Amino acid sequence: MSIVSYMTIVEQLFTELDVLLNNYVFHAYNALAGYLRAPLGLAIVLYIVLMGLSITQGWVKLSMGKGYIRFACAAPAGASRAP
């Protein structure tokens, strides 16, 4: 009969605990993501629609910094600018 050391017992315990926790966390996260997929998607679509309506009606004013406008209007590298 071999002598089992405390280190072996602790190592086996933590290995088993690691497997169980990894499995639990994976399945719990997948379940939560599955349940929240539709409500969060609907909230994002509703936000985009309401923000677009607010901007077109003039209820909300958004401004972009000059740096963004300068960046967006700049010609791509290597493109020639026609006069």
Buried (B, 14 or more C-beta within 10 A) or exposed (E): EEEEEEEEEEEEEEEEEEEEEEEEEEEEEEEEEEEEEEEEEEEEEEEEEEEEEEEEEEEEEEEEEEEEEEEEEEEEEEEEEEE
